[in-house]
Amino acid sequence: MSLYQQLDPVLIAFYRMTGIPIVDYLLGTFLLALATVVLGEFTLSWVLRLNRPHLEKLEGEISRNHDLSIQALREKDKTGFRLMNREANDAFGRYFFTMVAYSAGVLWPAPFALAWMQIRFTGVAFEFVHPLSRVLPPANYVTTFILVYILARILFKNLRRHLPYFRGVQKMLDEQAAAASRSRSRSAGAPAEAEDGFCVNSFQKP
């Protein structure tokens, strides 16, 4: 028996709550979308906790190389400044794309939900009201899921800091956002070089 067959009795129960077809479809799709949001967010929290030492290491590299670039700047060591500033920018790039990958990873349950909906709701479509029906094709299960998923994500984002487990996750995400902001400020905080050498007075440490 496939995974979809095992999950089908559970998932289809979302669509059998009121007995009104259109209401059941919208309500069931919302609950399915909300479940994918929660599962994705839980996965993200687990990955962040597991890889926090790596992120803290990158933050330390950015801070250390930034401070070394300041020291080289004050000593008018042009080569050292360029080297340390390049290293800081490289560390920030790795940090940034790591966080982007984590954020994208939160979406991984959605394709599985859509694959199950394809089995159950292929052929189901909703006509738009006139005059939109003249220019827009009927909304199928993909369109409705995406729209409802966006609503579910907005709702969960507003509730996350009030939920028992995810309250701690929100705090961790806030700390990561603050660290990313500091890292970005450090990475972008190096002064431009004047034509005749360093422009030391133009630098302000964040």
Residue frames relative to the residue before (quaternion, step in Angstrom):
aa qw qx qy qz dx dy dz
M 1.0000 0.0000 0.0000 0.0000 0.00 0.00 0.00
S 0.4124 -0.7263 0.4942 0.2415 3.60 -0.82 1.00
L 0.6695 -0.4931 0.3733 0.4115 3.54 -1.31 0.30
Y 0.6453 0.5243 -0.3280 0.4485 3.58 0.97 -0.81
Q 0.6460 0.5130 -0.3217 0.4647 3.58 1.03 -0.75
Q 0.6526 0.5113 -0.3128 0.4635 3.57 1.07 -0.73
L 0.7199 0.4378 -0.2455 0.4793 3.57 1.03 -0.80
D 0.4999 0.7082 -0.4118 0.2812 3.58 1.16 -0.53
P 0.6703 0.4908 -0.3392 0.4413 3.68 0.77 -0.80
V 0.6529 0.5042 -0.3154 0.4691 3.59 1.08 -0.69
L 0.7141 0.4691 -0.2654 0.4468 3.56 0.81 -1.02
I 0.6727 0.4998 -0.3134 0.4466 3.57 0.92 -0.83
A 0.5422 0.6128 -0.4010 0.4119 3.60 1.21 -0.38
F 0.5663 0.5907 -0.3811 0.4303 3.61 1.17 -0.52
Y 0.7346 0.4397 -0.2076 0.4732 3.55 1.16 -0.70
R 0.6927 0.4463 -0.2686 0.4989 3.59 1.24 0.25
M 0.3514 0.7885 -0.4401 0.2472 3.56 0.98 0.83
T 0.8110 0.2665 -0.1296 0.5044 3.59 0.96 -0.74
G 0.4314 -0.6989 0.4686 0.3253 3.57 1.10 -0.54
I 0.6062 0.4992 -0.3547 0.5074 3.58 1.31 0.01
P 0.4649 -0.7444 0.3841 0.2866 3.63 -0.26 1.21
I 0.7163 0.4456 -0.2803 0.4581 3.62 0.68 -1.00
V 0.6456 0.5050 -0.3185 0.4762 3.58 1.01 -0.79
D 0.6506 0.5129 -0.3174 0.4615 3.57 0.93 -0.88
Y 0.6548 0.5153 -0.3275 0.4455 3.58 0.93 -0.83
L 0.6994 0.4618 -0.2784 0.4691 3.60 0.82 -0.94
L 0.6619 0.4943 -0.3053 0.4735 3.58 0.94 -0.85
G 0.6669 0.5002 -0.3051 0.4604 3.59 0.91 -0.89
T 0.6568 0.5034 -0.3131 0.4661 3.58 0.97 -0.81
F 0.6267 0.5250 -0.3364 0.4674 3.57 1.06 -0.73
L 0.6708 0.4895 -0.3037 0.4671 3.60 0.89 -0.89
L 0.6286 0.5205 -0.3278 0.4759 3.57 1.04 -0.75
A 0.6608 0.4963 -0.3042 0.4738 3.59 0.93 -0.90
L 0.6488 0.5164 -0.3203 0.4580 3.58 0.96 -0.83
A 0.6309 0.5283 -0.3272 0.4646 3.58 1.04 -0.78
T 0.6598 0.4887 -0.3186 0.4736 3.62 0.97 -0.77
V 0.6158 0.5386 -0.3462 0.4591 3.59 1.06 -0.68
V 0.6759 0.4936 -0.2918 0.4631 3.58 0.86 -0.99
L 0.6611 0.5014 -0.3111 0.4635 3.60 0.92 -0.88
G 0.6584 0.5027 -0.3098 0.4667 3.59 0.96 -0.83
E 0.6620 0.4979 -0.3064 0.4690 3.58 0.97 -0.84
F 0.6317 0.5182 -0.3366 0.4681 3.59 1.00 -0.74
T 0.6404 0.5170 -0.3215 0.4682 3.58 0.98 -0.83
L 0.6420 0.5246 -0.3184 0.4596 3.58 0.96 -0.88
S 0.6604 0.5083 -0.3165 0.4531 3.59 0.90 -0.87
W 0.6478 0.5182 -0.3149 0.4612 3.57 1.00 -0.82
V 0.6621 0.5004 -0.3028 0.4685 3.58 0.96 -0.90
L 0.6508 0.5133 -0.3224 0.4571 3.60 0.95 -0.82
R 0.6535 0.4993 -0.3197 0.4705 3.58 0.95 -0.82
L 0.6647 0.5149 -0.3024 0.4490 3.57 0.96 -0.87
N 0.7888 0.3294 -0.1502 0.4967 3.57 0.96 -0.89
R 0.3241 0.7751 -0.4935 0.2250 3.58 1.20 0.25
P 0.6252 0.5272 -0.3695 0.4411 3.66 0.90 -0.68
H 0.6404 0.5205 -0.3276 0.4600 3.59 1.02 -0.76
L 0.6578 0.5008 -0.3095 0.4698 3.59 0.96 -0.84
E 0.6535 0.5033 -0.3139 0.4702 3.57 0.99 -0.82
K 0.6053 0.5466 -0.3471 0.4630 3.58 1.12 -0.64
L 0.6599 0.4960 -0.3027 0.4763 3.58 0.96 -0.87
E 0.6287 0.5251 -0.3325 0.4674 3.59 1.01 -0.79
G 0.6507 0.5138 -0.3110 0.4646 3.57 1.03 -0.82
E 0.6310 0.5290 -0.3338 0.4590 3.59 1.02 -0.77
I 0.6458 0.5186 -0.3220 0.4587 3.56 0.95 -0.89
S 0.6866 0.4886 -0.2841 0.4574 3.56 0.84 -1.00
R 0.6768 0.5039 -0.2997 0.4452 3.58 0.88 -0.94
N 0.6930 0.4673 -0.2804 0.4719 3.59 0.86 -0.94
H 0.6073 0.5439 -0.3498 0.4617 3.55 1.11 -0.63
D 0.6725 0.4897 -0.2977 0.4683 3.57 0.92 -0.91
L 0.6410 0.5120 -0.3259 0.4697 3.57 1.05 -0.72
S 0.6327 0.5185 -0.3400 0.4640 3.58 1.06 -0.66
I 0.6072 0.5385 -0.3490 0.4685 3.59 1.12 -0.66
Q 0.6510 0.5172 -0.3130 0.4591 3.54 0.96 -0.93
A 0.6588 0.4935 -0.3080 0.4770 3.58 0.94 -0.86
L 0.6221 0.5478 -0.3368 0.4466 3.58 1.05 -0.74
R 0.6856 0.4853 -0.2812 0.4640 3.54 0.92 -0.94
E 0.6971 0.4391 -0.2614 0.5030 3.55 1.16 -0.64
K 0.4027 -0.7432 0.4384 0.3055 3.56 1.39 0.07
D 0.3530 0.6993 -0.5157 0.3470 3.51 1.09 0.92
K 0.2429 -0.8276 0.4899 0.1271 3.55 0.09 1.32
T 0.6642 0.5059 -0.3048 0.4583 3.60 0.94 -0.86
G 0.6715 0.4998 -0.2927 0.4623 3.56 0.94 -0.92
F 0.6262 0.5410 -0.3315 0.4531 3.54 1.06 -0.80
R 0.6719 0.4970 -0.2989 0.4608 3.56 0.85 -0.96
L 0.6550 0.5243 -0.3123 0.4455 3.57 0.95 -0.88
M 0.7082 0.4538 -0.2698 0.4688 3.60 0.79 -1.01
N 0.6405 0.5148 -0.3331 0.4623 3.56 1.01 -0.74
R 0.6364 0.5149 -0.3273 0.4719 3.59 1.04 -0.73
E 0.6456 0.5133 -0.3205 0.4658 3.58 1.01 -0.81
A 0.6396 0.5177 -0.3251 0.4661 3.60 1.01 -0.79
N 0.6611 0.5019 -0.3059 0.4663 3.58 0.95 -0.85
D 0.6351 0.5258 -0.3275 0.4614 3.58 1.04 -0.76
A 0.6559 0.5007 -0.3104 0.4719 3.59 0.96 -0.86
F 0.6498 0.5038 -0.3267 0.4661 3.58 0.98 -0.78
G 0.6193 0.5441 -0.3440 0.4495 3.59 1.02 -0.74
R 0.6626 0.4908 -0.3058 0.4760 3.58 0.95 -0.85
Y 0.6343 0.5270 -0.3186 0.4674 3.57 1.05 -0.81
F 0.6684 0.5204 -0.2957 0.4417 3.57 0.88 -0.99
F 0.7275 0.4315 -0.2592 0.4661 3.58 0.76 -0.99
T 0.5634 0.5619 -0.3887 0.4645 3.58 1.21 -0.40
M 0.6770 0.4793 -0.2889 0.4779 3.58 0.93 -0.88
V 0.6112 0.5349 -0.3497 0.4670 3.60 1.08 -0.68
A 0.6510 0.5119 -0.3147 0.4638 3.58 0.97 -0.86
Y 0.6390 0.5152 -0.3289 0.4670 3.59 1.00 -0.79
S 0.6628 0.5111 -0.3078 0.4524 3.58 0.93 -0.90
A 0.6503 0.4999 -0.3149 0.4775 3.58 1.02 -0.78
G 0.6225 0.5793 -0.3335 0.4070 3.57 1.07 -0.73
V 0.5705 0.6084 -0.3857 0.3944 3.58 1.18 -0.45
L 0.6521 0.5419 -0.3053 0.4335 3.59 1.23 -0.41
W 0.4386 0.7611 -0.4319 0.2043 3.61 1.21 -0.30
P 0.6568 0.5112 -0.3708 0.4121 3.72 0.91 -0.55
A 0.5450 0.6671 -0.3968 0.3170 3.61 1.12 -0.59
P 0.6660 0.4968 -0.3382 0.4418 3.68 0.81 -0.81
F 0.6363 0.5195 -0.3333 0.4628 3.60 1.08 -0.66
A 0.6292 0.5187 -0.3306 0.4751 3.57 1.06 -0.73
L 0.6599 0.5004 -0.3032 0.4715 3.57 0.98 -0.82
A 0.6213 0.5383 -0.3442 0.4536 3.58 1.05 -0.72
W 0.6519 0.4873 -0.3183 0.4861 3.59 1.02 -0.75
M 0.6464 0.5172 -0.3247 0.4575 3.60 0.97 -0.82
Q 0.5934 0.5645 -0.3688 0.4396 3.59 1.08 -0.62
I 0.6439 0.5196 -0.3177 0.4631 3.56 1.03 -0.80
R 0.7675 0.4046 -0.1894 0.4597 3.56 0.90 -0.98
F 0.8417 0.2471 -0.0633 0.4759 3.59 0.89 -0.91
T 0.2933 0.7262 -0.5593 0.2718 3.60 1.07 0.54
G 0.7581 0.3283 -0.2618 0.4989 3.56 -0.81 1.01
V 0.5886 0.5381 -0.3805 0.4682 3.58 1.24 -0.28
A 0.1215 0.7911 -0.5866 0.1235 3.58 -0.77 1.03
F 0.2362 -0.7648 0.5892 0.1105 3.53 -1.21 0.66
E 0.3547 -0.7358 0.5427 0.1956 3.54 -0.77 1.07
F 0.4168 -0.6683 0.5526 0.2725 3.57 -1.09 0.74
V 0.5662 -0.5914 0.4468 0.3606 3.54 -1.20 0.49
H 0.5807 -0.5652 0.4572 0.3665 3.54 -1.25 0.47
P 0.6122 -0.1690 -0.7721 -0.0216 1.73 -1.95 1.58
L 0.4047 0.7300 -0.4778 0.2741 3.63 1.26 0.01
S 0.6006 0.5891 -0.3606 0.4028 3.58 1.08 -0.65
R 0.6089 0.5668 -0.3516 0.4293 3.59 1.20 -0.41
V 0.7849 0.3131 -0.1516 0.5128 3.59 1.12 -0.64
L 0.7410 0.3596 -0.2140 0.5252 3.60 1.18 -0.41
P 0.4343 -0.6814 0.5134 0.2888 3.60 -0.96 0.78
P 0.6532 -0.4999 0.3704 0.4315 3.62 -1.18 0.32
A 0.4570 -0.6784 0.5076 0.2707 3.56 -1.10 0.74
N 0.1901 -0.7878 0.5770 0.1016 3.59 -0.69 1.08
Y 0.7738 -0.3630 0.2371 0.4617 3.57 -1.28 -0.12
V 0.6118 0.5512 -0.3594 0.4389 3.61 1.08 -0.63
T 0.6697 0.5034 -0.2936 0.4603 3.56 0.88 -0.97
T 0.6906 0.4718 -0.2950 0.4619 3.57 0.81 -0.94
F 0.6397 0.5195 -0.3444 0.4497 3.60 0.95 -0.74
I 0.6566 0.5165 -0.3224 0.4452 3.60 0.86 -0.90
L 0.6664 0.4993 -0.3072 0.4607 3.59 0.89 -0.91
V 0.6900 0.4633 -0.2805 0.4802 3.57 0.90 -0.92
Y 0.6026 0.5595 -0.3553 0.4445 3.60 1.09 -0.69
I 0.6311 0.5276 -0.3316 0.4620 3.59 0.99 -0.80
L 0.6543 0.5034 -0.3061 0.4742 3.58 0.97 -0.85
A 0.6549 0.5133 -0.3087 0.4608 3.58 0.97 -0.86
R 0.6520 0.5107 -0.3162 0.4628 3.58 1.01 -0.77
I 0.6374 0.5155 -0.3275 0.4699 3.58 0.99 -0.79
L 0.6520 0.5152 -0.3089 0.4626 3.57 0.95 -0.90
F 0.6838 0.4845 -0.2970 0.4577 3.58 0.84 -0.95
K 0.6155 0.5543 -0.3479 0.4392 3.60 1.00 -0.78
N 0.6954 0.4694 -0.2729 0.4707 3.58 0.98 -0.83
L 0.7171 0.4417 -0.2463 0.4797 3.58 1.15 -0.59
R 0.4967 0.7223 -0.4110 0.2503 3.59 1.17 -0.59
R 0.7037 0.4737 -0.2911 0.4423 3.59 0.84 -0.89
H 0.6767 0.4728 -0.2962 0.4804 3.61 1.24 -0.16
L 0.6027 0.5680 -0.3566 0.4325 3.61 1.25 -0.18
P 0.6387 -0.5945 0.3193 0.3696 3.62 -0.89 0.91
Y 0.7610 0.3504 -0.2215 0.4989 3.63 0.55 -1.07
F 0.7305 0.4659 -0.2474 0.4336 3.54 0.81 -1.02
R 0.4715 0.6435 -0.4542 0.3967 3.59 1.25 -0.10
G 0.6766 0.4685 -0.2798 0.4945 3.56 1.00 -0.85
V 0.6082 0.5445 -0.3470 0.4617 3.57 1.11 -0.68
Q 0.6424 0.5244 -0.3237 0.4555 3.58 0.97 -0.85
K 0.6314 0.5238 -0.3294 0.4674 3.57 1.01 -0.79
M 0.6544 0.5046 -0.3065 0.4725 3.58 0.98 -0.84
L 0.6533 0.5061 -0.3141 0.4674 3.58 0.98 -0.82
D 0.6303 0.5258 -0.3311 0.4655 3.58 1.04 -0.75
E 0.6455 0.5108 -0.3160 0.4718 3.57 1.02 -0.80
Q 0.6522 0.5060 -0.3136 0.4693 3.57 1.00 -0.82
A 0.6419 0.5173 -0.3232 0.4647 3.59 1.02 -0.78
A 0.6515 0.5039 -0.3135 0.4726 3.57 1.00 -0.82
A 0.6456 0.5126 -0.3182 0.4682 3.58 1.01 -0.81
A 0.6435 0.5175 -0.3212 0.4636 3.58 1.01 -0.82
S 0.6419 0.5219 -0.3213 0.4609 3.57 1.04 -0.80
R 0.6528 0.4969 -0.3169 0.4759 3.58 0.98 -0.83
S 0.6529 0.5161 -0.3138 0.4570 3.56 0.97 -0.87
R 0.6480 0.5157 -0.3163 0.4627 3.56 0.99 -0.83
S 0.6470 0.5164 -0.3158 0.4636 3.56 1.03 -0.82
R 0.6548 0.4974 -0.3142 0.4744 3.55 0.99 -0.79
S 0.6671 0.5160 -0.3070 0.4409 3.54 0.94 -0.92
A 0.7511 0.3763 -0.2057 0.5018 3.58 1.04 -0.77
G 0.5637 0.6721 -0.3539 0.3245 3.57 1.27 -0.12
A 0.4857 0.6696 -0.4469 0.3405 3.58 1.23 -0.07
P 0.4672 -0.6967 0.4652 0.2826 3.61 -0.94 0.83
A 0.5133 -0.5901 0.5096 0.3586 3.52 -1.22 0.37
E 0.4619 -0.6734 0.4989 0.2903 3.55 -1.13 0.61
A 0.4028 -0.6777 0.5558 0.2637 3.54 -1.01 0.81
E 0.6630 -0.5323 0.3432 0.3991 3.56 -1.19 0.42
D 0.7549 0.3686 -0.2089 0.5006 3.58 1.08 -0.66
G 0.7926 -0.2280 0.1289 0.5506 3.62 1.17 0.41
F 0.7800 -0.3089 0.2331 0.4918 3.57 -1.21 -0.55
C 0.2443 -0.7208 0.6286 0.1601 3.50 -1.17 0.69
V 0.1408 -0.8641 0.4769 0.0776 3.57 0.51 1.25
N 0.6903 0.5136 -0.2955 0.4152 3.57 0.88 -0.88
S 0.6237 0.5598 -0.3527 0.4161 3.59 1.19 -0.34
F 0.5999 0.5884 -0.3604 0.4049 3.57 1.25 -0.24
Q 0.0363 -0.7655 0.6422 0.0131 3.51 -1.06 0.84
K 0.3573 -0.7432 0.5243 0.2124 3.53 -0.67 1.06
P 0.4507 -0.7003 0.4754 0.2837 3.61 -0.80 0.94
